[in-house]
Amino acid sequence: MPTYRIILTEEPEGGYTVMVPALPGCITYGDTVNHAKEMAKEVIEGYLEVLKEQGDEIPDDSRSLEYSLTLAY
């Protein structure tokens, strides 16, 4: 089962934009973190379905590592 990293960005007007780096153009939005995660699952499933229909390779993000660094300047 493929794994995907999602990035949630809190928006100034409220809610969260969700991007899926392994799937170009795969972006959604949710009112809360939980809603954003639910929406991400839906949009990823739809994106993968289109890839399957087109016979394209299904990317997998399971081998990616992500770190956040906080710098004092």
C-alpha positions as CSV (number, residue, x, y, z in Angstrom):
1,M,0.0,0.0,0.0
2,P,1.6,3.3,-1.0
3,T,2.3,6.0,1.6
4,Y,2.1,9.7,1.0
5,R,3.5,12.7,2.9
6,I,1.1,15.6,3.2
7,I,2.0,19.2,4.1
8,L,-0.7,21.3,5.8
9,T,-0.3,25.0,5.7
10,E,-2.5,27.1,8.0
11,E,-4.2,29.9,6.0
12,P,-4.6,33.4,7.3
13,E,-8.3,33.4,6.6
14,G,-8.7,30.1,8.4
15,G,-8.4,26.4,7.5
16,Y,-5.6,24.5,6.0
17,T,-4.3,24.0,2.5
18,V,-2.9,20.5,1.9
19,M,-0.3,19.6,-0.6
20,V,1.0,16.1,-1.6
21,P,4.5,16.6,-2.8
22,A,4.8,13.1,-4.5
23,L,1.7,13.9,-6.6
24,P,2.2,17.1,-8.6
25,G,-0.9,19.3,-8.5
26,C,-2.6,17.3,-5.8
27,I,-3.8,20.0,-3.5
28,T,-6.9,20.3,-1.3
29,Y,-8.3,22.3,1.7
30,G,-9.9,21.5,5.0
31,D,-11.5,23.7,7.7
32,T,-9.6,21.9,10.5
33,V,-6.6,19.6,10.7
34,N,-8.8,16.5,10.8
35,H,-10.9,17.7,7.9
36,A,-7.8,18.6,5.9
37,K,-6.5,15.0,6.5
38,E,-9.8,13.5,5.4
39,M,-9.8,15.7,2.3
40,A,-6.2,14.7,1.6
41,K,-7.2,11.0,1.7
42,E,-10.0,11.6,-0.8
43,V,-8.0,13.7,-3.2
44,I,-5.1,11.2,-3.1
45,E,-7.5,8.3,-3.9
46,G,-9.0,10.2,-6.8
47,Y,-5.5,11.2,-8.1
48,L,-4.4,7.5,-8.0
49,E,-7.6,6.3,-9.7
50,V,-6.8,8.7,-12.6
51,L,-3.2,7.4,-12.8
52,K,-4.5,3.8,-12.9
53,E,-7.0,4.6,-15.6
54,Q,-4.2,6.2,-17.7
55,G,-1.8,3.3,-17.1
56,D,0.7,5.6,-15.4
57,E,3.0,4.5,-12.6
58,I,1.8,4.9,-9.1
59,P,4.3,7.0,-7.1
60,D,5.1,5.9,-3.5
61,D,6.5,8.3,-0.9
62,S,7.2,5.7,1.8
63,R,11.0,6.0,1.5
64,S,11.0,9.8,2.0
65,L,12.2,11.3,5.2
66,E,11.2,14.8,6.4
67,Y,12.7,17.0,9.1
68,S,11.9,20.4,10.3
69,L,14.7,22.7,11.5
70,T,14.2,25.8,13.5
71,L,16.9,28.4,13.2
72,A,17.6,31.3,15.5
73,Y,18.7,34.4,13.6
